[in-house]
Amino acid sequence: MKCSERKIIGNEKLGKDYYLLKYESQFSEKSIVPGQFISISLNSEAMVLRRPFSIFDVNSNVVSVFYKKVGKGTCILAEKKKGELINVLEVLGKGFSFYDKDRSLAVVSGGIGVAPLYFLAKRLRSMEKDVFIYLGARTELELFFEDDLKKMGCSVCVTTDDGSKNICGTVCCGLEPDCEKNNFDRIYACGPKPMLKAVAGVADKANILCEVSMEEVMGCGFGVCLGCAVKIKTKETNPIYKMVCKDGPVFDSQEIDWE
């Protein structure tokens, strides 16, 4: 983990409120595990806490972050220009797991949940795995990177809540029928909590191992502020919690108490 000023080499607007930030990092592609994240200080009196962002991609020592402009912090970040410096705490958290025996893998994204999954798909393809991507969004305008993932060699299934592209419905409408057909060894997922709960249910029903990247509000990024606690299943009387920033953000889906 290292905190330093890093130079922005791009902050491209990809669509309404969606951006792809690129900066020079001291970490290499091989040293970062897909699913890990960074934390950015926006150097604003109004924004005391850092903002966490999933690592979207890494090429050599260039880290990319895909984000949506939704609040004060991301509004400030969206105004940053090429050549400016940002204060980055990197690299944080526990990423996804990889297993040699796995051959057929499902990667399931809901909305901005694609942010940590592009790098995951890239890593899996470099390991010559069969990767099936399920991209879910509210509308076609909120779908990104479909063509890039196809060029990578992934099979891509798209679902939209409003039916504006391909399957009309949630991402599970595409995933569930394919579980038996494609004989998945493992499912990886990131997205809003209700979606993750649904994906975990599909995985349990099909008896498929599943890892989920949890989206919670993080303050410090390393487990001190206790702001990103997630409830864990336990047989004990008292509830048990883990910190998404330190113990995750990636968890075994069966570990999470979804109720």
C-alpha positions as CSV (number, residue, x, y, z in Angstrom):
1,M,0.0,0.0,0.0
2,K,1.4,3.4,-1.0
3,C,0.1,6.9,-1.0
4,S,1.5,9.3,-3.7
5,E,0.8,12.1,-6.1
6,R,0.1,10.5,-9.5
7,K,-0.2,12.2,-12.9
8,I,-3.5,12.0,-14.9
9,I,-2.9,11.0,-18.5
10,G,-6.6,11.0,-19.4
11,N,-10.1,11.6,-18.1
12,E,-12.4,10.7,-21.0
13,K,-16.1,11.2,-20.9
14,L,-17.7,8.0,-22.3
15,G,-21.4,8.9,-22.0
16,K,-23.7,10.9,-19.9
17,D,-22.1,11.1,-16.5
18,Y,-19.7,8.2,-17.2
19,Y,-15.9,8.6,-17.3
20,L,-12.7,6.7,-17.8
21,L,-9.7,8.0,-15.8
22,K,-6.2,7.0,-16.5
23,Y,-3.1,7.8,-14.4
24,E,0.5,6.7,-14.1
25,S,1.0,4.2,-11.2
26,Q,4.0,2.8,-9.5
27,F,2.3,-0.6,-9.6
28,S,2.6,-3.0,-12.5
29,E,-0.2,-5.1,-14.1
30,K,1.2,-8.3,-12.6
31,S,1.3,-6.9,-9.1
32,I,-2.4,-6.0,-9.0
33,V,-5.2,-8.5,-8.4
34,P,-8.5,-7.9,-10.3
35,G,-11.1,-6.8,-7.7
36,Q,-8.7,-4.6,-5.8
37,F,-9.3,-0.9,-5.5
38,I,-7.7,2.5,-5.0
39,S,-8.7,5.5,-2.9
40,I,-8.4,9.1,-4.2
41,S,-8.1,12.3,-2.1
42,L,-9.8,15.1,-4.0
43,N,-8.0,17.8,-2.0
44,S,-11.2,19.7,-1.2
45,E,-12.3,21.1,2.1
46,A,-15.8,19.9,1.3
47,M,-14.5,16.3,0.6
48,V,-12.4,15.3,3.7
49,L,-12.7,11.6,3.2
50,R,-11.1,9.7,0.3
51,R,-13.2,8.2,-2.4
52,P,-12.8,4.5,-3.3
53,F,-12.7,3.3,-7.0
54,S,-12.4,-0.2,-8.4
55,I,-9.4,-0.8,-10.7
56,F,-10.9,-1.1,-14.2
57,D,-7.8,-2.0,-16.1
58,V,-4.0,-2.0,-15.9
59,N,-1.6,-1.7,-18.9
60,S,2.1,-1.7,-17.9
61,N,2.0,1.0,-15.2
62,V,-1.1,2.8,-16.4
63,V,-4.2,2.3,-14.1
64,S,-7.7,2.9,-15.5
65,V,-10.7,3.7,-13.4
66,F,-14.3,3.6,-14.8
67,Y,-16.7,5.8,-12.7
68,K,-20.1,7.5,-12.8
69,K,-20.5,11.1,-11.8
70,V,-23.1,10.9,-9.0
71,G,-22.0,13.0,-6.0
72,K,-19.7,15.9,-5.0
73,G,-16.6,13.7,-5.1
74,T,-17.1,12.3,-8.5
75,C,-18.2,15.7,-9.8
76,I,-14.8,17.1,-8.7
77,L,-13.0,14.1,-10.2
78,A,-14.8,14.6,-13.6
79,E,-13.3,18.1,-13.8
80,K,-9.7,16.9,-13.5
81,K,-7.6,17.4,-16.7
82,K,-4.7,15.6,-18.3
83,G,-1.5,16.5,-16.6
84,E,-3.0,17.3,-13.3
85,L,-2.0,15.4,-10.1
86,I,-4.2,13.3,-7.9
87,N,-3.4,11.9,-4.5
88,V,-3.9,8.1,-4.7
89,L,-3.7,5.4,-2.0
90,E,-3.0,2.1,-3.8
91,V,-3.5,-0.8,-4.0
92,L,-6.2,-1.8,-1.5
93,G,-8.4,-4.8,-0.6
94,K,-8.8,-8.4,-1.4
95,G,-9.4,-9.3,-5.1
96,F,-10.9,-12.3,-6.9
97,S,-9.6,-15.8,-6.6
98,F,-8.2,-17.9,-9.5
99,Y,-8.1,-21.7,-9.8
100,D,-6.2,-23.7,-12.4
101,K,-9.0,-26.4,-12.5
102,D,-11.7,-23.9,-13.5
103,R,-12.4,-23.8,-17.2
104,S,-15.8,-22.2,-17.8
105,L,-16.5,-19.0,-15.9
106,A,-19.4,-16.5,-15.7
107,V,-18.7,-12.8,-15.0
108,V,-21.8,-10.9,-14.1
109,S,-22.1,-7.1,-14.1
110,G,-24.9,-4.8,-13.0
111,G,-24.6,-1.2,-14.1
112,I,-21.3,0.4,-12.9
113,G,-20.5,-3.1,-11.5
114,V,-18.5,-3.6,-14.7
115,A,-15.8,-1.4,-13.1
116,P,-13.7,-4.2,-11.5
117,L,-14.8,-7.0,-14.0
118,Y,-13.2,-5.8,-17.2
119,F,-9.7,-6.4,-15.6
120,L,-10.9,-9.7,-14.3
121,A,-12.1,-10.9,-17.7
122,K,-8.8,-9.8,-19.2
123,R,-6.8,-11.8,-16.6
124,L,-9.0,-14.8,-17.1
125,R,-8.6,-14.7,-20.8
126,S,-4.8,-14.5,-20.4
127,M,-5.1,-17.8,-18.5
128,E,-7.0,-19.2,-21.5
129,K,-10.3,-19.6,-19.6
130,D,-13.7,-19.7,-21.3
131,V,-15.3,-16.5,-20.1
132,F,-19.1,-15.7,-20.4
133,I,-19.9,-12.1,-19.6
134,Y,-23.4,-11.0,-18.5
135,L,-23.8,-7.2,-18.8
136,G,-26.9,-5.8,-17.1
137,A,-28.1,-2.2,-17.2
138,R,-31.3,-0.1,-16.9
139,T,-31.1,1.0,-20.5
140,E,-28.9,0.6,-23.6
141,L,-27.3,4.0,-22.9
142,E,-25.8,2.7,-19.7
143,L,-24.1,-0.3,-21.4
144,F,-20.3,0.0,-21.9
145,F,-17.4,-2.2,-23.2
146,E,-19.5,-4.9,-24.9
147,D,-17.4,-4.7,-28.1
148,D,-14.1,-4.6,-26.1
149,L,-15.0,-7.7,-24.2
150,K,-16.0,-9.5,-27.4
151,K,-12.6,-8.6,-29.0
152,M,-11.0,-10.0,-25.9
153,G,-12.6,-13.4,-26.7
154,C,-15.4,-13.4,-24.2
155,S,-19.0,-14.5,-25.0
156,V,-21.3,-11.6,-24.1
157,C,-24.9,-11.6,-23.1
158,V,-26.7,-8.2,-22.6
159,T,-29.8,-7.5,-20.6
160,T,-31.6,-4.2,-20.1
161,D,-34.4,-3.5,-17.6
162,D,-36.3,-1.5,-20.3
163,G,-35.7,-3.9,-23.1
164,S,-33.9,-1.3,-25.2
165,K,-31.2,-3.9,-26.1
166,N,-31.3,-7.7,-26.3
167,I,-33.0,-9.5,-23.4
168,C,-35.6,-7.5,-21.4
169,G,-35.1,-8.0,-17.7
170,T,-32.5,-8.3,-15.0
171,V,-29.1,-9.8,-15.6
172,C,-30.2,-13.1,-14.0
173,C,-32.6,-13.5,-16.9
174,G,-29.5,-14.1,-19.0
175,L,-27.4,-15.9,-16.4
176,E,-29.8,-18.5,-15.0
177,P,-30.7,-20.4,-18.2
178,D,-27.0,-20.7,-19.1
179,C,-25.8,-22.1,-15.8
180,E,-26.5,-25.7,-16.7
181,K,-25.8,-25.3,-20.5
182,N,-22.4,-23.9,-20.0
183,N,-21.5,-25.9,-16.9
184,F,-19.9,-23.0,-15.1
185,D,-17.2,-23.8,-12.6
186,R,-17.5,-20.4,-10.9
187,I,-19.5,-17.2,-11.0
188,Y,-17.9,-13.7,-10.4
189,A,-20.2,-10.7,-9.9
190,C,-20.3,-7.0,-9.0
191,G,-23.2,-4.7,-8.9
192,P,-25.9,-3.3,-6.5
193,K,-26.6,-5.5,-3.5
194,P,-30.1,-6.7,-4.6
195,M,-28.5,-7.9,-7.9
196,L,-25.7,-9.7,-6.0
197,K,-28.3,-11.4,-3.7
198,A,-30.1,-12.6,-6.8
199,V,-26.9,-13.9,-8.4
200,A,-26.0,-15.6,-5.2
201,G,-29.4,-17.3,-5.2
202,V,-28.9,-18.5,-8.8
203,A,-25.5,-19.8,-7.9
204,D,-26.8,-21.7,-4.9
205,K,-29.6,-23.2,-6.9
206,A,-27.2,-24.4,-9.5
207,N,-24.6,-25.5,-7.0
208,I,-22.0,-23.2,-8.5
209,L,-19.3,-21.5,-6.5
210,C,-19.7,-17.7,-6.5
211,E,-17.6,-14.7,-5.6
212,V,-19.1,-11.2,-5.2
213,S,-17.5,-7.8,-5.1
214,M,-19.5,-5.7,-2.5
215,E,-20.3,-2.1,-3.0
216,E,-20.3,-0.2,0.3
217,V,-19.5,3.3,1.4
218,M,-15.8,3.4,2.5
219,G,-14.1,6.1,4.6
220,C,-10.6,5.1,5.3
221,G,-9.9,2.2,3.0
222,F,-8.2,-0.1,5.4
223,G,-10.7,-1.1,8.2
224,V,-10.2,1.6,10.8
225,C,-13.4,3.7,10.4
226,L,-15.7,0.7,10.4
227,G,-18.0,2.5,7.9
228,C,-18.2,-0.4,5.4
229,A,-19.3,-3.3,7.6
230,V,-21.1,-6.2,6.0
231,K,-23.0,-8.8,8.0
232,I,-21.6,-12.4,7.8
233,K,-23.6,-15.6,8.3
234,T,-22.9,-17.2,11.6
235,K,-24.4,-19.8,14.0
236,E,-23.4,-17.6,16.9
237,T,-26.1,-15.5,18.8
238,N,-24.3,-12.2,18.3
239,P,-24.0,-11.0,14.7
240,I,-20.5,-10.9,13.0
241,Y,-19.4,-8.2,10.6
242,K,-16.5,-7.9,8.3
243,M,-15.1,-4.8,6.6
244,V,-15.5,-4.5,2.9
245,C,-12.4,-2.4,2.4
246,K,-10.1,-4.7,4.4
247,D,-11.7,-8.2,4.3
248,G,-13.1,-7.7,0.8
249,P,-14.3,-6.1,-1.3
250,V,-14.5,-9.7,-2.8
251,F,-16.3,-12.3,-0.7
252,D,-17.6,-15.8,-1.1
253,S,-21.3,-15.3,-1.8
254,Q,-22.3,-18.0,0.8
255,E,-20.4,-16.0,3.5
256,I,-22.7,-12.9,3.2
257,D,-25.9,-12.6,5.2
258,W,-28.2,-11.3,2.5
259,E,-31.2,-10.8,4.8
